[in-house]
Amino acid sequence: MSKTILITGASKGIGLETCKRFFYEDNDVTSFILLARESDSFNSLLNELAENNPFNKKVKHFFIDLADRELLLSVINNINIEYDNVDLLVNNAGYTKPESIQQIAFEDFERTMEVNLYAPFTIVQKMLQSGNKFDFIVNIASTAGMNGRSGWLTYSASKAAMINMSEVMKAELSIYGTRVACISPGRCATDLRKTLAPDEDPTTIMQPEHVAGVIEMLFSDVGRFVDSQNLVVRL
Ligand SMILES: NC(=O)c1ccc[n+]([C@@H]2O[C@H](COP(=O)([O-])OP(=O)(O)OC[C@H]3O[C@@H](n4cnc5c(N)ncnc54)[C@H](OP(=O)(O)O)[C@@H]3O)[C@@H](O)[C@H]2O)c1
């Protein structure tokens, strides 16, 4: 049966690799809804998918800042109108601005929570309210949500909340046949990681395609046998 997947933060890193992994396989995921802000990287992915589409899959994108709640509500409304159902949801987009406690601007803490926690919640809530039935939701948290790190207060707090929110979703949505997984990657070579650890050599750590491979495994039939309450993915 044809499935629709929605991926937030599809423009680069883990989200982009997850998109490509499902797109370039002859599987039942035939329709893609991709969310991120407009950027060269996102435009280049969209061009690539348009020019090289071996299995004739459908792609729809929305340029959106996920911290913009009004815009998010309107995008979700459009998706609910245009699509019968979104089967797979990858709540992947993430934001961080590492700073000491003394330096954190409250507005930035709010922005972190809006992108990392409220947007995933809102997508799930609004789609459920409109009758959507998810087969599978994967929320991307972080090992930083399991152990707080110096200088990462806002990010660590948002990811800790993501882990807990995922547990509630898993418990509450199982009666609808929805599987909910939370994964907590460790160090992975992306722009976000560069923001957190600018001096690190990205070739020495996990790559985004490795995390995408784990997401694909979780979506697969065998994935249901993996305890995905908070699956740590790291090198
Ligand atoms: N890399 C790691 O070491 C690591 C470890 C643990 C967890 N994670 C998590 O993995 C997820 C993916 O991050 P990544 O490592 O792949 O980093 P990345 O390459 O920097 O990608 C982040 C994605 O999130 C999107 N995003 C950020 N702020 C947004 C906003 N306001 N509105 C819409 N989209 C926004 C970005 O899109 P734009 O083009 O709009 O910026 C981009 O697509 C995040 O949730 C991150 O916290 C990463």
The ligand as an SDF file (V2000), in Angstrom:
LIG
                    3D

 48 52  0  0  0  0  0  0  0  0999 V2000
   24.2480   16.0300   14.7840 N   0  0  0  0  0  0  0  0  0  0  0  0
   24.2580   15.5360   16.0180 C   0  0  0  0  0  0  0  0  0  0  0  0
   25.3210   15.2880   16.6190 O   0  0  0  0  0  0  0  0  0  0  0  0
   22.9560   15.2510   16.6970 C   0  0  0  0  0  0  0  0  0  0  0  0
   22.9790   14.5150   17.8830 C   0  0  0  0  0  0  0  0  0  0  0  0
   21.7800   14.2700   18.5230 C   0  0  0  0  0  0  0  0  0  0  0  0
   20.5990   14.7220   17.9900 C   0  0  0  0  0  0  0  0  0  0  0  0
   20.5990   15.4330   16.8330 N   0  0  0  0  0  0  0  0  0  0  0  0
   19.3100   15.8890   16.3190 C   0  0  0  0  0  0  0  0  0  0  0  0
   19.1480   15.4520   14.9970 O   0  0  0  0  0  0  0  0  0  0  0  0
   18.1920   16.2950   14.3570 C   0  0  0  0  0  0  0  0  0  0  0  0
   18.7060   16.6980   12.9820 C   0  0  0  0  0  0  0  0  0  0  0  0
   19.8150   17.5460   13.1390 O   0  0  0  0  0  0  0  0  0  0  0  0
   21.1460   17.3920   12.2790 P   0  0  0  0  0  0  0  0  0  0  0  0
   22.2030   16.9400   13.1940 O   0  0  0  0  0  0  0  0  0  0  0  0
   20.8670   16.6390   11.0460 O   0  0  0  0  0  0  0  0  0  0  0  0
   21.4870   18.9240   11.9880 O   0  0  0  0  0  0  0  0  0  0  0  0
   21.4170   19.8280   10.6660 P   0  0  0  0  0  0  0  0  0  0  0  0
   22.1320   19.1750    9.5450 O   0  0  0  0  0  0  0  0  0  0  0  0
   21.9020   21.1620   11.1110 O   0  0  0  0  0  0  0  0  0  0  0  0
   19.8830   19.8380   10.3070 O   0  0  0  0  0  0  0  0  0  0  0  0
   18.9240   20.4680   11.1280 C   0  0  0  0  0  0  0  0  0  0  0  0
   17.6090   20.4870   10.3840 C   0  0  0  0  0  0  0  0  0  0  0  0
   16.6340   21.1340   11.2020 O   0  0  0  0  0  0  0  0  0  0  0  0
   16.0480   22.1730   10.4490 C   0  0  0  0  0  0  0  0  0  0  0  0
   15.6640   23.3320   11.2370 N   0  0  0  0  0  0  0  0  0  0  0  0
   16.3800   23.9550   12.2040 C   0  0  0  0  0  0  0  0  0  0  0  0
   15.7150   25.0260   12.6590 N   0  0  0  0  0  0  0  0  0  0  0  0
   14.5560   25.0870   11.9510 C   0  0  0  0  0  0  0  0  0  0  0  0
   13.4600   25.9740   11.9510 C   0  0  0  0  0  0  0  0  0  0  0  0
   13.3990   27.0430   12.7690 N   0  0  0  0  0  0  0  0  0  0  0  0
   12.4470   25.7510   11.0870 N   0  0  0  0  0  0  0  0  0  0  0  0
   12.4950   24.7050   10.2430 C   0  0  0  0  0  0  0  0  0  0  0  0
   13.4980   23.8160   10.2000 N   0  0  0  0  0  0  0  0  0  0  0  0
   14.5270   24.0120   11.0510 C   0  0  0  0  0  0  0  0  0  0  0  0
   17.1300   22.6150    9.4770 C   0  0  0  0  0  0  0  0  0  0  0  0
   16.5230   23.2450    8.3770 O   0  0  0  0  0  0  0  0  0  0  0  0
   16.9210   24.7350    7.8860 P   0  0  0  0  0  0  0  0  0  0  0  0
   17.4590   24.5230    6.5210 O   0  0  0  0  0  0  0  0  0  0  0  0
   15.6150   25.4350    7.9380 O   0  0  0  0  0  0  0  0  0  0  0  0
   17.9370   25.2660    8.8620 O   0  0  0  0  0  0  0  0  0  0  0  0
   17.7380   21.2730    9.0890 C   0  0  0  0  0  0  0  0  0  0  0  0
   17.0000   20.6780    8.0750 O   0  0  0  0  0  0  0  0  0  0  0  0
   17.9790   17.4810   15.2960 C   0  0  0  0  0  0  0  0  0  0  0  0
   16.7770   17.3110   16.0150 O   0  0  0  0  0  0  0  0  0  0  0  0
   19.1630   17.3820   16.2410 C   0  0  0  0  0  0  0  0  0  0  0  0
   18.8920   17.9810   17.4810 O   0  0  0  0  0  0  0  0  0  0  0  0
   21.7510   15.6980   16.1770 C   0  0  0  0  0  0  0  0  0  0  0  0
  1  2  1  0
  2  3  2  0
  2  4  1  0
  4  5  1  0
  4 48  2  0
  5  6  2  0
  6  7  1  0
  7  8  2  0
  8  9  1  0
  8 48  1  0
  9 10  1  0
  9 46  1  0
 10 11  1  0
 11 12  1  0
 11 44  1  0
 12 13  1  0
 13 14  1  0
 14 15  2  0
 14 16  1  0
 14 17  1  0
 17 18  1  0
 18 19  2  0
 18 20  1  0
 18 21  1  0
 21 22  1  0
 22 23  1  0
 23 24  1  0
 23 42  1  0
 24 25  1  0
 25 26  1  0
 25 36  1  0
 26 27  1  0
 26 35  1  0
 27 28  2  0
 28 29  1  0
 29 30  1  0
 29 35  2  0
 30 31  1  0
 30 32  2  0
 32 33  1  0
 33 34  2  0
 34 35  1  0
 36 37  1  0
 36 42  1  0
 37 38  1  0
 38 39  2  0
 38 40  1  0
 38 41  1  0
 42 43  1  0
 44 45  1  0
 44 46  1  0
 46 47  1  0
M  CHG  2   8   1  16  -1
M  END
$$$$
